[in-house]
């Protein structure tokens, strides 16, 4: 099965300074790996991410937040610090609009039955961006903007988000904490940035904190015991993935011990649920992952599993 790959050269121009782990080389490494494994030529259809409008962002973020990001966009050769980790250059606003636009475009592709599975190879990431705050390398919440588009434009009633980034998806939780049509399942190392997710009291928010040093075998057991039954009971009509690969054992920003085969396994579990309840529809968007070789090979494993017809 072929899948859609949505990206844009503008996402390479966003730069938060020398030695920042969230860098353009992440996207380049992924594409180099996809080319070397022939996935790009055999299983992937390429699409360009559109530039999302300000009005579309306002479906998900407070107006003051959106206005602040637009107004903070610096001129050439300058940087604007939103917080010590989250920095804008002259191209950041455009890249962030492309990243959110990619997920909205993905929704339309799957709902029009042009593709059932999509991977958005975009940056900056989004899952830390809250309703009215940019943080954690994130400016707009790409997945949340796409989910709201699916709810409003396509009138879906049950959407699942699976966030397997090593950091808690606090922004996505903040945006959907009062929206029971959205089931959010987030696995994350604890304690670790953003040091949230432990106080959740909502039935449709499933947070699974994981201890430092957790192995792939232990992770799989938690995923199968705690997330799969919730997803089965919810029976989502569409599944989104906040695809962070910083739980890999080589990643410098965390300390889980996942490997490429674990990401393939996770993808297969999600694909089973999607095939059973959601007509196979899955939209995955890149979040974290900062060890370049491990990131690239993990994304390739993820895409290969998404494109496979086996369940």
Secondary structure by P-SEA (a helix, b strand, c coil): cbbbbbbccccccccccccccccaaaaaaaaaaaaaaccccccbbbbbbccccaaaaaacccaaaaaaaaaacccccbbbbccccbbbccaaaaaaaaaaaaaaaaaaaaaaccccbbbbbcccccccccccccccccccaaaaaaaaaaaccccccbbbbbbcccccaaaaaaaccccccbbbbbbbccccccccccccccccbbbbbbcccccaaaaaaaaacccaaaaaaacccbbbbccccccccccccccccccaaaaaaaaaaaaaaaaacccbbbbbbbccccaaaaaaaaaaaaaaaaacccc
